[in-house]
């Protein structure tokens, strides 16, 4: 279970930076430092972490719905925006606190890279390392172990008491030396399904259709993943009013009430602006009645609407993208 301080850090990182900075500026110096250290320690956190933190504070987040990432750079940027010239001292204090934490060098290492180096270590050693890392990070390492080793490591973490600082230092020093080459390198993500979606988004319609049809013969599930990334819910904001109205005819008001929770004001207005005054008023009333909702529920309804949009596009009732050949505007993910 995440601590309240960690939850607060996740909520702050889920807000637009301007809003987070305004909130942080209201804290006293000690609170700012504590929260900033926690933000710097975060590393990557998942949508589930975000959802749990936001629900714990009973406050629906209006912007970021995906996984995100903290880190020292994020904490420093937030502090500089909140405190201005007074941020330098706090940043230095945070940096010192982080550097003194065991295994802090692993914050820049991908969990899969760490797994490669510790996979054959004794379960007690792995348990010691993971007990000093963020839960989300440790979970990714655990997932890569065999079932037997997963149980052995989890059992040792659960039964771990106090450990000698000398032993921790020895394990940390040995691992850091072995991983020196990995730690000193920076890796850029390349390729993958998002890249395919971006390429197809700007292809002409015939090329896109041909490629996806041929690919679906070998891997229909992959094609479905590509299609979902080619058109995401927020892309509805880029459609013309005629297409919006066609979508409105195929989506229930109750679906919109849930799906519009947490979207940009522009998209919300786009949908309401294409409704009659009476229908728009009813939708806004239903959204208020819903109150705070789980992010997973919102995403599920948004996915349903995206599926409807793709179906309408396939039948030619609307145009959601494509190159210059079909006169549509290409979408950039």
C-alpha positions as CSV (number, residue, x, y, z in Angstrom):
1,X,0.0,0.0,0.0
2,X,1.5,3.3,-1.0
3,X,2.2,5.9,1.7
4,X,0.2,9.1,1.8
5,X,3.3,11.0,0.8
6,X,3.8,8.8,-2.2
7,X,0.2,9.3,-3.2
8,X,0.5,13.0,-2.9
9,X,3.6,12.9,-5.1
10,X,1.7,10.9,-7.7
11,X,-1.3,13.3,-7.6
12,X,1.1,16.3,-8.1
13,X,2.8,14.6,-11.1
14,X,-0.6,13.9,-12.6
15,X,-1.6,17.6,-12.6
16,X,-0.5,20.1,-15.3
17,X,2.8,21.6,-14.1
18,X,1.3,25.1,-13.7
19,X,-1.4,23.8,-11.3
20,X,1.0,21.6,-9.4
21,X,3.4,24.5,-8.9
22,X,0.6,26.8,-7.6
23,X,-0.3,24.1,-5.1
24,X,3.3,23.5,-4.0
25,X,3.8,27.3,-3.5
26,X,1.2,27.2,-0.7
27,X,3.2,24.6,1.3
28,X,5.8,25.4,4.0
29,X,9.5,24.8,3.2
30,X,9.6,21.5,5.1
31,X,6.5,20.2,3.3
32,X,7.9,21.3,-0.1
33,X,11.2,19.5,0.5
34,X,9.5,16.3,1.7
35,X,7.1,16.2,-1.2
36,X,9.9,17.1,-3.7
37,X,12.1,14.2,-2.4
38,X,9.2,11.8,-2.9
39,X,8.6,13.1,-6.4
40,X,12.3,12.7,-7.2
41,X,12.1,9.1,-5.8
42,X,9.1,8.1,-7.8
43,X,10.6,6.9,-11.1
44,X,7.8,5.4,-13.3
45,X,4.4,4.9,-11.9
46,X,1.4,3.1,-13.6
47,X,-2.1,4.1,-14.4
48,X,-3.2,1.9,-11.5
49,X,-0.9,3.8,-9.1
50,X,-2.3,7.1,-10.4
51,X,-5.9,5.9,-10.1
52,X,-5.5,4.7,-6.5
53,X,-3.8,8.0,-5.5
54,X,-6.4,10.2,-7.1
55,X,-9.3,8.2,-5.6
56,X,-7.6,8.3,-2.2
57,X,-7.7,12.1,-2.4
58,X,-11.3,11.9,-3.7
59,X,-10.4,14.2,-6.6
60,X,-10.9,13.2,-10.2
61,X,-7.8,14.1,-12.3
62,X,-8.8,16.2,-15.4
63,X,-5.8,15.6,-17.6
64,X,-3.3,12.8,-17.5
65,X,-4.9,9.3,-17.8
66,X,-1.9,7.3,-18.7
67,X,1.2,6.1,-16.8
68,X,3.7,8.8,-16.1
69,X,7.1,9.4,-14.6
70,X,8.6,11.3,-11.7
71,X,12.3,11.8,-11.1
72,X,14.7,14.4,-10.0
73,X,14.3,16.5,-13.2
74,X,10.5,16.5,-12.7
75,X,10.9,17.6,-9.0
76,X,13.4,20.3,-10.0
77,X,11.3,21.7,-12.7
78,X,8.3,21.8,-10.4
79,X,10.3,23.5,-7.6
80,X,11.8,26.1,-9.9
81,X,8.3,27.0,-11.1
82,X,6.9,27.1,-7.6
83,X,9.7,28.8,-5.7
84,X,11.8,30.6,-8.4
85,X,15.3,31.6,-7.2
86,X,14.6,30.1,-3.8
87,X,14.5,26.6,-5.4
88,X,18.2,26.0,-5.7
89,X,18.8,25.2,-2.0
90,X,15.9,22.8,-1.8
91,X,17.0,21.0,-5.1
92,X,20.5,20.6,-3.6
93,X,19.1,19.1,-0.5
94,X,16.9,16.7,-2.5
95,X,19.8,15.6,-4.6
96,X,21.9,14.9,-1.5
97,X,19.0,12.9,0.0
98,X,18.6,10.8,-3.1
99,X,22.3,10.1,-3.5
100,X,22.4,8.7,0.0
101,X,19.6,6.2,-0.6
102,X,20.7,2.6,-1.2
103,X,20.6,1.5,-4.9
104,X,19.7,5.0,-6.0
105,X,21.7,4.5,-9.2
106,X,19.1,2.0,-10.4
107,X,16.6,4.8,-11.0
108,X,18.2,5.3,-14.4
109,X,18.2,1.6,-15.3
110,X,15.4,-0.2,-17.1
111,X,13.9,-3.0,-14.9
112,X,14.6,-5.5,-17.7
113,X,18.3,-4.6,-17.7
114,X,18.5,-5.0,-14.0
115,X,16.8,-8.4,-14.3
116,X,19.5,-9.6,-16.6
117,X,22.2,-8.9,-14.0
118,X,20.4,-10.3,-10.9
119,X,18.4,-13.2,-12.4
120,X,20.9,-15.7,-11.2
121,X,21.6,-14.1,-7.8
122,X,20.5,-15.8,-4.6
123,X,16.8,-14.9,-3.8
124,X,17.9,-13.2,-0.6
125,X,20.2,-10.8,-2.6
126,X,17.3,-10.0,-5.0
127,X,15.0,-9.4,-2.1
128,X,17.4,-7.0,-0.5
129,X,17.7,-5.0,-3.8
130,X,14.0,-4.9,-4.5
131,X,13.1,-3.9,-1.0
132,X,15.0,-0.6,-1.6
133,X,13.2,0.1,-4.9
134,X,9.8,1.6,-5.8
135,X,7.0,-1.0,-5.8
136,X,6.2,-0.5,-9.5
137,X,9.8,-1.0,-10.5
138,X,10.2,-4.1,-8.3
139,X,7.0,-5.6,-9.7
140,X,8.5,-5.4,-13.2
141,X,11.6,-7.3,-12.0
142,X,9.5,-9.9,-10.1
143,X,7.4,-10.5,-13.3
144,X,10.5,-11.6,-15.1
145,X,11.5,-14.3,-12.6
146,X,10.4,-17.9,-12.7
147,X,7.5,-18.8,-10.5
148,X,9.7,-20.6,-7.9
149,X,12.1,-17.7,-7.7
150,X,9.2,-15.2,-7.5
151,X,7.9,-17.1,-4.4
152,X,11.3,-17.3,-2.9
153,X,12.0,-13.6,-3.3
154,X,8.6,-12.4,-2.1
155,X,8.9,-14.6,0.9
156,X,12.3,-13.2,1.8
157,X,11.1,-9.6,1.3
158,X,8.1,-10.3,3.6
159,X,10.3,-11.7,6.3
160,X,13.1,-9.3,6.0
161,X,13.9,-7.3,9.1
162,X,16.8,-4.9,9.7
163,X,19.9,-5.5,7.5
164,X,23.4,-4.4,8.3
165,X,24.4,-1.2,6.4
166,X,27.7,-2.9,5.6
167,X,25.9,-5.7,3.8
168,X,23.7,-3.3,1.9
169,X,26.7,-1.3,0.8
170,X,28.6,-4.4,-0.3
171,X,25.7,-5.6,-2.5
172,X,25.1,-2.1,-3.9
173,X,28.8,-1.6,-4.7
174,X,29.2,-4.9,-6.4
175,X,26.0,-4.5,-8.5
176,X,26.9,-0.9,-9.5
177,X,30.4,-2.0,-10.7
178,X,28.8,-4.9,-12.7
179,X,26.3,-2.5,-14.2
180,X,28.6,0.4,-14.8
181,X,28.4,0.2,-18.6
182,X,24.5,0.0,-18.5
183,X,24.2,2.9,-16.1
184,X,26.4,5.2,-18.2
185,X,24.4,4.6,-21.3
186,X,21.1,6.2,-22.3
187,X,18.7,4.3,-24.5
188,X,16.1,5.7,-26.8
189,X,12.9,3.9,-27.5
190,X,12.5,3.1,-31.2
191,X,10.0,1.3,-33.3
192,X,7.0,-0.6,-31.9
193,X,3.3,-0.4,-32.5
194,X,3.0,3.4,-31.8
195,X,5.5,4.0,-34.6
196,X,3.4,1.9,-37.0
197,X,0.3,3.8,-36.0
198,X,2.0,7.1,-36.7
199,X,3.2,6.0,-40.1
200,X,-0.2,4.7,-41.1
201,X,-1.9,7.9,-39.9
202,X,-0.2,9.9,-42.6
203,X,-0.4,7.3,-45.4
204,X,-3.1,7.6,-48.0
205,X,-6.2,5.6,-47.3
206,X,-5.5,2.9,-49.9
207,X,-2.0,2.1,-48.6
208,X,-3.3,2.0,-45.0
209,X,-6.1,-0.3,-45.9
210,X,-3.9,-2.7,-48.0
211,X,-1.2,-2.9,-45.3
212,X,-3.7,-3.6,-42.5
213,X,-5.6,-6.2,-44.5
214,X,-2.5,-8.1,-45.3
215,X,-1.2,-7.9,-41.8
216,X,-4.5,-9.0,-40.3
217,X,-4.1,-12.4,-42.1
218,X,-1.1,-13.2,-40.0
219,X,-1.8,-11.3,-36.8
220,X,-5.3,-9.9,-36.4
221,X,-4.7,-9.0,-32.7
222,X,-1.7,-6.8,-33.7
223,X,-3.9,-5.0,-36.3
224,X,-6.5,-4.3,-33.6
225,X,-3.8,-2.8,-31.4
226,X,-2.5,-0.6,-34.3
227,X,-6.0,0.6,-35.1
228,X,-6.6,1.6,-31.5
229,X,-3.5,3.7,-31.5
230,X,-4.2,5.2,-34.9
231,X,-7.3,6.9,-33.5
232,X,-7.5,7.7,-29.8
233,X,-10.5,9.2,-28.0
234,X,-9.0,12.8,-27.9
235,X,-8.7,12.7,-31.7
236,X,-12.5,13.1,-31.9
237,X,-11.7,16.8,-31.3
238,X,-10.0,16.9,-34.7
239,X,-13.2,15.8,-36.6
240,X,-15.5,18.1,-38.4
241,X,-19.0,18.9,-37.1
242,X,-20.6,16.6,-39.6
243,X,-18.6,13.6,-38.5
244,X,-19.2,14.5,-34.8
245,X,-22.9,14.6,-35.4
246,X,-22.8,11.2,-37.1
247,X,-21.0,9.8,-34.1
248,X,-23.5,11.3,-31.7
249,X,-26.3,9.4,-33.4
250,X,-24.5,6.1,-32.5
251,X,-23.4,6.8,-28.9
252,X,-25.7,6.9,-25.9
253,X,-25.8,10.0,-23.6
254,X,-24.8,7.8,-20.7
255,X,-21.7,6.7,-22.6
256,X,-20.7,10.4,-23.3
257,X,-21.3,11.3,-19.6
258,X,-18.7,8.8,-18.5
259,X,-16.3,9.2,-21.5
260,X,-16.1,13.0,-21.2
261,X,-14.9,12.8,-17.6
262,X,-11.3,14.1,-17.5
263,X,-11.0,15.1,-21.2
264,X,-9.8,18.4,-22.4
265,X,-12.2,21.4,-22.3
266,X,-11.9,21.7,-26.1
267,X,-13.1,18.1,-26.7
268,X,-15.9,18.5,-24.2
269,X,-17.1,21.7,-25.8
270,X,-16.8,20.1,-29.3
271,X,-19.3,17.4,-28.3
272,X,-21.7,19.7,-26.4
273,X,-21.5,22.2,-29.2
274,X,-22.9,19.7,-31.7
275,X,-25.9,18.8,-29.5
276,X,-29.1,20.7,-29.1
277,X,-29.3,22.9,-26.1
278,X,-31.6,20.5,-24.4
279,X,-29.4,17.5,-25.1
280,X,-26.3,19.3,-24.0
281,X,-27.9,20.4,-20.7
282,X,-29.1,16.8,-20.0
283,X,-25.5,15.5,-20.7
284,X,-23.9,18.1,-18.4
285,X,-26.5,17.3,-15.7
286,X,-25.7,13.5,-16.0
287,X,-22.0,14.2,-15.8
288,X,-22.5,16.1,-12.6
289,X,-24.7,13.4,-11.2
290,X,-21.9,10.8,-11.8
291,X,-19.4,12.6,-9.6
292,X,-15.8,11.2,-9.3
293,X,-15.4,8.0,-11.3
294,X,-12.6,5.4,-11.7
295,X,-10.2,6.1,-14.5
296,X,-10.5,2.5,-15.7
297,X,-14.2,2.9,-16.2
298,X,-13.7,6.1,-18.2
299,X,-11.1,4.4,-20.4
300,X,-13.4,1.4,-21.0
301,X,-16.2,3.6,-22.3
302,X,-13.8,5.7,-24.3
303,X,-12.6,2.6,-26.0
304,X,-16.2,1.6,-26.8
305,X,-16.7,4.9,-28.5
306,X,-13.4,4.7,-30.4
307,X,-14.6,1.3,-31.7
308,X,-17.8,2.9,-32.9
309,X,-15.8,5.6,-34.6
310,X,-13.7,3.1,-36.4
311,X,-16.8,1.1,-37.5
312,X,-18.3,4.3,-38.9
313,X,-15.1,5.0,-40.7
314,X,-15.0,1.6,-42.2
315,X,-18.5,1.9,-43.6
316,X,-17.6,5.3,-45.1
317,X,-20.0,7.3,-42.8
318,X,-17.2,9.5,-41.4
319,X,-13.5,10.2,-42.2
320,X,-11.1,10.1,-39.3
321,X,-7.8,10.4,-41.1
322,X,-5.7,9.6,-44.2
323,X,-3.4,11.3,-46.6
324,X,-4.0,14.0,-49.2
325,X,-5.5,11.5,-51.6
326,X,-8.8,11.4,-49.8
327,X,-8.9,15.1,-48.8
328,X,-8.9,14.3,-45.0
329,X,-6.6,15.7,-42.4
330,X,-3.9,13.4,-41.2
331,X,-3.7,12.8,-37.5
332,X,-0.5,13.0,-35.5
333,X,-0.4,10.8,-32.4
